[in-house]
Amino acid sequence: MHPDVAALLAVQTDDADIYTLEDRLQALAPRLEALDRERERAVRGAEQARRALEQEQQRHAALRGTLAEHKALHDKNAAQLDHIANVKQAAAAVMQLEQAKRMLADAEREAEIMGRRIAEMQKDLQEREAAVADVEGRQAETRAAVAAERAAIDAQLEEARGRRDAKARAVPRSLLGRYDRIRSRKREHTVVSLRGDSCSHCDTLLPMQRRNTMGGTGQVEVCEGCGVLLYSP
């Protein structure tokens, strides 16, 4: 085998190792995405519960202001009633006082209902925050394992790429350039041998003159059928 071909095949072997490591690294992504989605659902639920609670607390605060206004109106009407001697005016004042009582009672009932609802929402928020903590606790070990695996693969990749680059320096630049262009499209089956008179990858027959040239000079040719680089073994 021609030395240039042997050097190129050594590079291809390292590239295959690099592809395997890259595939392993890529396979970690779905695992992390699944963990992220689980945590995101828990966090989103807690955030929605928190926003709902804050909005209800704001409405409750506004209602307490309204309640204070109704109470002040009730007390004012009650105080005025004590100083009214005119029967007609007194009747009108009584009506205003009764109306103020109803408004005050309605506001108090609504405030009580809202207070119970806020207590339930606070409990729901606590449960959702506990769920977030539970998810994060359960995921911690898995995330640490994935991070360790990623670091190990990154280290192996760095070593493999360094080894590949060192071997690539033994390949003529023009031949390496052809190889890299084809490899970038095919990723695999870039350099294959002749099998008899044909490409061992796609069985396309190679003309005799080209086969003889390859056998005599070690020249590498491009298969017209599948586009790989061919060499004569």
Order of alpha helices (4+ residues) and beta strands (2+ residues): alpha-alpha-alpha-beta-beta-alpha-beta-beta
